[in-house]
Amino acid sequence: MAFDFLQVPEQEAVWVQATAIQQQMVALLQKLDVPADHSRVTAEILTFVSLHGVDTHGAGNILNYCAAIEDGFYTIPQRLEIVSESETTALLDGGNGLGFVSAHRAMELSIEKARRYGVGTVTVRNGHHVGMAGYYAMMAGTQDMLGFAMTNAVPVAHPLHGSQARLGTNPIAFAAPAGQERPFLLDMATTTVANGKISLARRLGVPIPAGWAVDAEGNPITDPPAARSDSWTMTPLGNSHELGGHKGYGLAVMVDILCGVLSGGGFGAQLQTGDNMTWTMAVDIARFRPVAEFKAQMDEMIRSLHATPAQPGHKGVQVAGDPEFDAADIRREKGIPFQPAQYEAIVAGVQRLGVERLI
Ligand SMILES: NC(=O)c1ccc[n+]([C@@H]2O[C@H](COP(=O)([O-])OP(=O)(O)OC[C@H]3O[C@@H](n4cnc5c(N)ncnc54)[C@H](O)[C@@H]3O)[C@@H](O)[C@H]2O)c1
């Protein structure tokens, strides 16, 4: 989590060990007839996300996914289907089920293809929410490969100078392994922040910085809105033209093309809330140069960035992934912090569904 003001205060949080919440999520999903392997993958991903401090997209959201299953918005059990395929490409139909399962399979396939042919890329249609795009990029990053993952979503952001939402927060994730240093993991919404940060600010009762969102006239708003509506939109990364908003806007459209148009699953304005069409790619580093040499040079680059003298008032320079790996170092020991209301809601969900309480 990049911003201190969006942390659940430590003394208020309920701390739960990762293994306990992971098992609890498996039990909840299985109770709702999600097959064992799909429950396991989903719970593993949500736990990884929470461990890495991305609280907006982690285990705290489990009841939303349970509700989508119970409401019949998700098709369970889902059937994944390869619609078309070549040595290096595939179009995967996610079967309108859990997005975690289809995005995970897409990256697995990308990695298999990259191992055989050097590069593999798979795009998913009929997919739902995948959470943290960086998880899927890291699946390749831990296999001596470069990993890319992107996903599009229902519109909440305006195209530069537009007064209505046409674009999702459409994240881009890229992972590259290093040797002794931690991997480079860039995982970023193409809006100024992920929408989840606005919802989190609302739950925590704190204002959002001017520039994250605007009203229909383009004036900044600082009171975090409760839900998507026509009265406000999020800003493309960069916000104004002067600060590069045209580039964030362009990147968001690129994500829509790779995820929504290439797959046929639909671009932002054609999606429903909770939809995520996802594009993944894995690139085998060994096809370019010996992996050890690549990693040694990655180490050099990361050390050179970390060694940059800090500006006054700043502790130092980080590289992408540092905040998430730092959070994981702490949370593996201490557990995952939940807002009390969120924790109690999960416990109530466990009781309502008659599942054994494990947290
Ligand atoms: N599934 C979806 O529909 C969806 C949509 C949008 C975002 N998301 C997810 O939301 C999460 C949060 O997105 P975000 O854009 O708010 O992320 P963020 O602003 O918290 O971080 C973006 C990136 O910047 C890096 N970073 C943070 N501080 C840094 C610093 N001081 N120096 C260098 N690098 C730094 C982080 O490691 C990360 O790679 C991501 O995991 C993203 O995939 C999901």
The ligand as a Tripos MOL2 file, in Angstrom:
@<TRIPOS>MOLECULE
LIG
   44    48     1     0     0
SMALL
NO_CHARGES

@<TRIPOS>ATOM
      1 N1         -8.8680   -5.7900  -11.0900 N.am      1 LIG1
      2 C1         -9.1040   -4.5330  -11.3260 C.2       1 LIG1
      3 O1        -10.1370   -4.1850  -11.9150 O.2       1 LIG1
      4 C2         -8.1190   -3.5000  -10.8890 C.ar      1 LIG1
      5 C3         -8.2720   -2.1930  -11.3630 C.ar      1 LIG1
      6 C4         -7.3300   -1.2340  -10.9590 C.ar      1 LIG1
      7 C5         -6.3010   -1.5730  -10.0980 C.ar      1 LIG1
      8 N2         -6.2010   -2.8410   -9.6600 N.ar      1 LIG1
      9 C6         -5.1300   -3.2010   -8.7260 C.3       1 LIG1
     10 O2         -5.0950   -2.2360   -7.6870 O.3       1 LIG1
     11 C7         -3.8050   -2.2480   -7.0970 C.3       1 LIG1
     12 C8         -3.3970   -0.8370   -6.7280 C.3       1 LIG1
     13 O3         -3.1750   -0.0450   -7.8890 O.3       1 LIG1
     14 P1         -2.5840    1.4410   -7.7330 P.3       1 LIG1
     15 O4         -2.3520    2.0060   -9.0610 O.co2     1 LIG1
     16 O5         -3.4340    2.2040   -6.7900 O.co2     1 LIG1
     17 O6         -1.1960    1.0880   -7.0540 O.3       1 LIG1
     18 P2         -0.1570    1.9740   -6.2040 P.3       1 LIG1
     19 O7         -0.2790    3.4070   -6.5630 O.co2     1 LIG1
     20 O8         -0.3090    1.5900   -4.7910 O.co2     1 LIG1
     21 O9          1.2490    1.4130   -6.7250 O.3       1 LIG1
     22 C9          1.5750    1.4280   -8.0860 C.3       1 LIG1
     23 C10         2.9770    0.9110   -8.3000 C.3       1 LIG1
     24 O10         3.9120    1.8740   -7.8010 O.3       1 LIG1
     25 C11         4.8660    1.2480   -6.9670 C.3       1 LIG1
     26 N3          5.2800    2.2310   -5.9590 N.ar      1 LIG1
     27 C12         4.5640    2.6920   -4.9010 C.ar      1 LIG1
     28 N4          5.2780    3.6230   -4.2340 N.ar      1 LIG1
     29 C13         6.4520    3.7510   -4.8990 C.ar      1 LIG1
     30 C14         7.6110    4.5700   -4.7190 C.ar      1 LIG1
     31 N5          7.7100    5.4450   -3.7240 N.pl3     1 LIG1
     32 N6          8.6360    4.4450   -5.5960 N.ar      1 LIG1
     33 C15         8.5690    3.5550   -6.6230 C.ar      1 LIG1
     34 N7          7.5010    2.7650   -6.8530 N.ar      1 LIG1
     35 C16         6.4620    2.8570   -5.9900 C.ar      1 LIG1
     36 C17         4.1880    0.0500   -6.3990 C.3       1 LIG1
     37 O11         5.1460   -0.9360   -6.0410 O.3       1 LIG1
     38 C18         3.3180   -0.3840   -7.5850 C.3       1 LIG1
     39 O12         4.0620   -1.1800   -8.4570 O.3       1 LIG1
     40 C19        -2.9150   -2.9740   -8.0960 C.3       1 LIG1
     41 O13        -2.6180   -4.2420   -7.5800 O.3       1 LIG1
     42 C20        -3.7690   -3.1250   -9.3460 C.3       1 LIG1
     43 O14        -3.5010   -4.2760  -10.1110 O.3       1 LIG1
     44 C21        -7.0770   -3.8130  -10.0400 C.ar      1 LIG1
@<TRIPOS>BOND
     1     1     2 1
     2     2     3 2
     3     2     4 1
     4     4     5 ar
     5     4    44 ar
     6     5     6 ar
     7     6     7 ar
     8     7     8 ar
     9     8     9 1
    10     8    44 ar
    11     9    10 1
    12     9    42 1
    13    10    11 1
    14    11    12 1
    15    11    40 1
    16    12    13 1
    17    13    14 1
    18    14    15 2
    19    14    16 1
    20    14    17 1
    21    17    18 1
    22    18    19 2
    23    18    20 1
    24    18    21 1
    25    21    22 1
    26    22    23 1
    27    23    24 1
    28    23    38 1
    29    24    25 1
    30    25    26 1
    31    25    36 1
    32    26    27 ar
    33    26    35 ar
    34    27    28 ar
    35    28    29 ar
    36    29    30 ar
    37    29    35 ar
    38    30    31 1
    39    30    32 ar
    40    32    33 ar
    41    33    34 ar
    42    34    35 ar
    43    36    37 1
    44    36    38 1
    45    38    39 1
    46    40    41 1
    47    40    42 1
    48    42    43 1
@<TRIPOS>SUBSTRUCTURE
     1 LIG1         1 GROUP 0 **** ****
